[in-house]
Every structure is written in C-alpha cells, then in structure tokens.
Amino acid sequence: MLPRRSARARRASAALISTAALVLSGCAGTVPLDPGPDANNPECAAISVRVPDTINDLNRRSTNAQATAAWGDPAAVIYRCGLPEQGPSDLPCFDVDGVDWLLDESNAPRYVFTTYGRTPVTEVIVDITYVAGADAVRAISSAVSVVDADARCLAATDVFGGGSVSPTAEPTPTPTP
C-alpha cells in the first residue's frame, strides 16, 4: 500500500506539473482570446483547420480558445468563429474572393471584418499598422468559403432594381407645360 500524500503536497505537485507543462508547450506565447458562443459548431472546425500558417510575413501563434487563431507578435490579426448571426447592417460590405465581409472601422487602427450571410459567423480583427486589412481577409476568405452562404450583401443598385444610382444635390425639376 502506498503512503497517502498530504493535500498540500498533492497541490504542490500539481502546480509543478502544470508549470512544467506550460514551459514545455511554449504557452508563454499563447494569445488569450474568448471563444465565440457557437465555437463548437462543426463548421467552425472546418474553417479553423484551413486558416493559413502565415498572413503576409506574420506567423500563426497558439491561442487558448476553440475556433480562434492569431498571427504576428504582437497579434496583428485575430480570427474567431462562432459569433452570433447579424441581421441587416449599415456597415460597408465587401466581397473578398466570394465571401461577403462587413467592415467596422470604429476602433481604428484595429478594423473588424465580420462575415455576412454565413453561419457560423466569423470575425477577423486586423491591426492595419502591421498588415493591410484586405491582405488578412483575403488570406482567411478561402477557409471561410467552405461554409455555404445563405445570404449576400446588397448594393444600392440591388435595392433599386438594378441600373445605377447617382446622388444629386437637388431633385431634377419637372418641366411645366
């Protein structure tokens, strides 16, 4: 029969093992992120395994949350999958390699790109002082494209039945007979 160790000795051993595991796994460079509420969606896994190892010259780093990724040191690009669906938005929308992305510039120089019309929703946060937003989104769009789109962004020409929409300062007067 093995002697029982005290609770204090067990805690000390557990702490030592945890510390050794952190050192060996290189967790010092891990980027702490919060997972999206639907990060366990199988479609997030399908996207996550396809994100690139590098974006421009930024190397991928380890993260501590499911369906997330980060590139650069400091983290200049952050990817998260499994965010809540968004409805119609007044944010500008861009098609990048067949994937619609909403662009929120309100926290510049960190731009937030969010997929539109795909479930689960993917978010990419880009610090544009390190990499162009278009470069980061283009690198991730091919991974996101494995999830089928169920909606697309609309342009003003779509809303008004095609043709061109050109703003005028004043309405054109109708000639009177």
N, C-alpha and C positions, 0 to 999 in steps of 0.2 A: 504494500500500500504506500502510495506516495504521500509525503507530508503536504498539508494544505498551506498555501501561502496566504499571508495576510492580505486584506483588501488593498492596503496601501502599496504593498509590493506588486500586486496584480496591476494596479493603476500605473505605477511607475514603469513596469514592463510594457504595458500597452502604449504609454506615451513614448517610450524609447523606440518601440517598433514603429509607431506612427511617424516619428521624426525620421527614422532611417528610411522608411518608405518614401517620405516626401523628398529627401535628399536624393535617393536613388532614382526616383521617377522624374526629377527635374521640375518639380512643381513650383519652384521659385519663379519661373517664367510663365506660369499659368495666368491667363486673363480671367478675372472673376466676372461672370455675366449671369443675368437672370434668364431662365428659360421662358419661352412663350407659354401661355396657358395650355396650348394644344401641341406642345413639343413632342409628345409621344405619338403623334399621328404618324402612321406608316409612310405617308407621303413626305414628311419631313426627313425621315431616314433616307428615302430615295433621293432627295435633293442633297442632303448632307454628305453622302458618300461620293457625290460628284463635284463638290466645290473644289477649286484648284488648290494646289500646294503653294503657288505663288500668285500674286497680283502685281504686275509690273515687277519691281525688284523687291517687293515686300514678301517675306517668308511667312507661312502659316505658323501660328503658335497654338499651344494647347489652351483649352478653355475648361471651365469647371461645370458647364451646364449642357444638358442634352440639346441637340439640334442648334448648336451655335458654333461659330468659328471666328477667328481674328487673325489679322495679318499686320505685320510691322511691329517695331519696338521704338516708341510707344505704339499701341494698337491704333492704326490709322484706318483700318476697315474692320467693321464688325458685322457679322451675319447672324440673324436669329430667325428661326422658323417656328410657326405655330401661334402666330399672333391672332387676335380677334379679327373677324371679317369687317371690312369697311364698306359702307354704302357709298352713294354718290358723294363726290368731293369737288370742291372748287380749286384744289391744288392742281398745278400743271401736270399733265400726264404725257409720258414719252414711251414710244415703242422702241425697245432695245432688243434686237435680234428675235422679234416675235413675242416678247414679254412686255406687258404694259407696267410701267412704274410711275407712281405718284412721287413728286418731289416736294419736300418741305425744307425750305432754306431758312426757317425762322431761327435756327440755332447756329448760324454760320460762324465759323468756317466748317462746322460739322453738319453736313447735309444728310437728311434721312430720306432714303428711297424705299417705298413700300409697294409691293406687288398689288395690282388691281385685277380683279376677275379670276383669281386663282385661290383655291382652298387646299391646303392651309396658306395663310398669308405669310410672306417672307419680308423681312426688313433688312436693309443694308445701310449702315451708318458709315459715312465717309468723311474723314478729316481732309478737306481739299488742300491743306497746306502740305500734305505728303503725297497725295495721288489724286488725279482727276476723277471726279465722280463718275463720268462716263466710262472710264477705263475699269473702275471697280465693278460697276453694274454690268458692263459687257462681259467681264470675266465670270460673273456669277449667273448671268441670264441663261446660259446653256444648261446649267444644273437645274435651274428653276423650271425650264421648259419641259421637263419630264412630267410635270403636273399639267393636265389639260386645263385650258382656260374655259370658264363658263360665262364670262362677260368680257367686254372690251371697253376701253375708254372711248368716249365720243368727242368728236371735234365739233366746232360750231357749224361746220358745213353739214355734218350728220344730223344735227338737231333741226336745221332749217331746210332739210330736204335736198341737200347737195348744192352744187354750184359754189359760188364764192360769197363770202360775207366781207364787206368792206365798210368799216365805220365811216360815218360822215359827221361833220361838226353840226350841221343843221339838216333837217329834212329838206328834200328837194321839193320846191313848191309846185303844185299842180297848176298848169295854165288855166286861166278862166276864159270862157268863150265870150 
